[in-house]
């Protein structure tokens, strides 16, 4: 397995991983953004290929197995002092923003996803370990992430790696078809020992 920085050419994979991680919520948003005559996947890929923005390839890492794209990690430093939520924010995103604001100054792990054919090979664990290295290099002392309450395998993985539940918010579904009922915020602090270890590596 190889973990490498993502490239703009990975945009198609990134769009799929981003959508997988949130049970088609990104695709739901992309469809609304482009309208009936637009291509939502092309829109998602364009966002992933940008040089800036939360979902830019610049914030992503790809895990390859035998040269084949298998999994993805995407994250970035959270705001130290989150501002008020814009009143025009679609209601479906408000619970997520509320939870993000509860972990200021963390490194926010937005996407962790593995193609089905490569699951069960430890790629998620490897990418979580890589996320800690990235977070430490960014000067952060904790990682935060948000998961759906129905992603049981992911919830067990996070708990086994030292992530602890901090808060929950109800999922606002509107016309998004999803089984999840709650978003769950997890945080893993590193402490001075983790930071010192990484600095001395």
C-alpha positions as CSV (number, residue, x, y, z in Angstrom):
1,X,0.0,0.0,0.0
2,X,1.1,3.5,-0.8
3,X,-0.3,6.7,0.6
4,X,0.4,9.8,-1.6
5,X,-0.9,13.3,-1.9
6,X,-3.8,13.6,-4.2
7,X,-3.5,15.3,-7.6
8,X,-6.0,17.3,-9.7
9,X,-6.1,14.2,-12.0
10,X,-7.7,12.3,-9.1
11,X,-10.8,14.5,-9.2
12,X,-13.1,11.7,-10.4
13,X,-12.0,9.4,-7.6
14,X,-12.2,12.2,-5.1
15,X,-15.7,13.1,-6.1
16,X,-16.8,9.5,-5.6
17,X,-15.0,9.2,-2.2
18,X,-16.5,12.5,-1.0
19,X,-20.0,11.3,-2.0
20,X,-19.5,7.8,-0.5
21,X,-18.5,9.2,2.9
22,X,-21.7,11.1,3.3
23,X,-24.3,8.7,1.7
24,X,-25.0,10.7,-1.4
25,X,-25.4,14.1,0.4
26,X,-22.8,15.7,-1.8
27,X,-24.4,14.3,-4.9
28,X,-27.8,15.6,-3.6
29,X,-26.2,19.1,-3.3
30,X,-24.5,18.9,-6.7
31,X,-27.7,18.1,-8.4
32,X,-29.4,21.1,-6.9
33,X,-26.5,23.3,-7.9
34,X,-26.4,22.3,-11.6
35,X,-30.1,21.9,-12.1
36,X,-32.0,19.4,-14.3
37,X,-29.8,20.0,-17.3
38,X,-26.4,19.9,-15.6
39,X,-24.0,17.1,-14.8
40,X,-23.7,16.8,-11.0
41,X,-20.7,14.5,-11.2
42,X,-18.8,16.9,-13.4
43,X,-19.6,19.6,-10.9
44,X,-18.3,17.5,-8.0
45,X,-15.1,16.7,-10.0
46,X,-14.6,20.4,-10.8
47,X,-14.8,21.3,-7.1
48,X,-12.3,18.5,-6.3
49,X,-9.9,19.7,-9.0
50,X,-9.8,23.3,-7.7
51,X,-6.6,24.6,-6.1
52,X,-8.5,25.9,-3.1
53,X,-11.6,25.2,-1.1
54,X,-12.3,22.5,1.6
55,X,-12.9,19.8,-1.0
56,X,-9.8,20.7,-3.1
57,X,-7.4,17.9,-4.0
58,X,-4.8,19.9,-2.0
59,X,-6.5,18.7,1.2
60,X,-6.6,15.0,0.2
61,X,-4.4,11.9,0.3
62,X,-4.9,8.7,-1.8
63,X,-4.2,5.2,-0.7
64,X,-3.2,2.9,-3.6
65,X,-2.9,-0.9,-3.6
66,X,-0.7,-2.3,-6.4
67,X,-0.9,1.0,-8.2
68,X,-4.7,1.1,-8.0
69,X,-6.6,3.9,-6.2
70,X,-8.3,2.2,-3.2
71,X,-9.1,4.8,-0.5
72,X,-9.1,8.4,0.4
73,X,-8.5,10.8,3.3
74,X,-9.5,14.5,3.1
75,X,-9.2,17.0,5.9
76,X,-7.9,20.4,6.9
77,X,-7.5,22.6,10.0
78,X,-10.7,23.7,11.5
79,X,-11.3,27.4,12.4
80,X,-9.9,28.4,15.8
81,X,-12.9,30.7,16.4
82,X,-15.9,29.5,14.3
83,X,-18.2,32.3,13.3
84,X,-22.0,32.3,13.3
85,X,-23.7,30.1,10.8
86,X,-24.9,32.1,7.8
87,X,-28.7,32.3,8.0
88,X,-28.9,31.4,4.3
89,X,-27.2,28.1,4.9
90,X,-29.4,25.2,3.7
91,X,-31.0,23.5,6.8
92,X,-29.5,20.1,5.8
93,X,-26.0,21.4,6.5
94,X,-26.7,23.3,9.7
95,X,-26.3,20.3,12.1
96,X,-22.9,19.6,10.6
97,X,-21.7,23.2,11.0
98,X,-23.0,23.2,14.6
99,X,-20.9,20.1,15.4
100,X,-17.8,21.4,13.6
101,X,-18.0,24.5,15.8
102,X,-17.7,22.3,18.9
103,X,-14.2,21.3,18.0
104,X,-12.4,24.6,17.2
105,X,-8.7,24.4,16.4
106,X,-8.8,20.7,15.6
107,X,-7.7,19.1,12.4
108,X,-11.1,18.3,10.7
109,X,-11.2,14.9,9.0
110,X,-13.9,15.4,6.5
111,X,-13.7,12.3,4.3
112,X,-12.4,8.8,5.0
113,X,-13.7,6.3,2.4
114,X,-12.6,3.0,0.8
115,X,-13.8,1.4,-2.4
116,X,-15.7,-1.8,-1.5
117,X,-13.3,-4.1,-3.3
118,X,-10.5,-2.9,-0.9
119,X,-12.3,-3.0,2.4
120,X,-11.1,-5.1,5.2
121,X,-7.4,-4.6,4.4
122,X,-6.6,-2.0,7.0
123,X,-6.6,1.0,4.7
124,X,-8.9,3.0,7.0
125,X,-6.6,2.5,9.9
126,X,-3.5,3.4,7.9
127,X,-5.2,6.6,6.7
128,X,-6.2,7.5,10.2
129,X,-2.6,7.2,11.3
130,X,-1.6,9.3,8.4
131,X,-4.1,11.9,9.4
132,X,-2.5,12.2,12.8
133,X,0.9,12.9,11.2
134,X,-0.6,15.5,9.0
135,X,-2.5,17.1,11.9
136,X,0.7,17.3,14.0
137,X,2.7,18.8,11.2
138,X,-0.1,21.4,10.9
139,X,0.4,22.3,14.5
140,X,-2.9,20.8,15.7
141,X,-3.3,18.7,18.9
142,X,-6.6,16.9,18.1
143,X,-8.6,15.5,15.2
144,X,-12.3,15.8,14.8
145,X,-14.7,14.0,12.5
146,X,-18.4,13.6,12.0
147,X,-20.0,10.2,11.2
148,X,-23.5,9.0,10.6
149,X,-25.0,6.8,13.4
150,X,-25.7,4.1,10.8
151,X,-22.0,3.7,9.8
152,X,-21.4,1.0,12.4
153,X,-18.1,-0.3,11.0
154,X,-16.7,3.2,10.9
155,X,-18.0,4.0,14.4
156,X,-16.2,0.9,15.8
157,X,-13.0,1.8,13.9
158,X,-13.0,5.3,15.4
159,X,-13.6,4.1,18.9
160,X,-10.8,1.5,18.6
161,X,-8.4,4.2,17.5
162,X,-9.1,6.4,20.5
163,X,-11.8,8.7,19.2
164,X,-14.5,9.7,21.7
165,X,-18.0,10.8,21.0
166,X,-18.5,14.5,21.9
167,X,-22.0,15.4,20.7
168,X,-24.8,14.5,18.4
169,X,-27.2,16.4,16.2
170,X,-30.3,15.2,14.4
171,X,-30.0,14.7,10.6
172,X,-32.1,17.1,8.6
173,X,-33.2,15.0,5.7
174,X,-35.7,17.1,3.7
175,X,-35.7,15.4,0.3
176,X,-32.3,13.6,0.9
177,X,-33.0,9.9,1.2
178,X,-30.8,8.5,3.9
179,X,-31.3,6.0,6.8
180,X,-29.2,7.9,9.3
181,X,-30.9,9.7,12.1
182,X,-28.0,11.4,13.8
183,X,-24.7,13.0,13.0
184,X,-22.0,12.0,15.6
185,X,-19.0,14.2,16.4
186,X,-15.8,12.4,17.5
187,X,-12.6,14.0,18.7
188,X,-9.2,12.5,19.4
189,X,-6.8,14.6,21.4
190,X,-3.1,13.8,21.0
191,X,-1.6,15.5,24.0
192,X,2.0,16.6,24.4
193,X,3.3,13.1,24.2
194,X,2.0,12.5,20.7
195,X,3.3,15.9,19.5
196,X,6.7,15.3,21.0
197,X,7.0,11.8,19.5
198,X,6.0,13.1,16.0
199,X,8.5,16.0,16.3
200,X,11.3,13.7,17.2
201,X,10.6,11.2,14.5
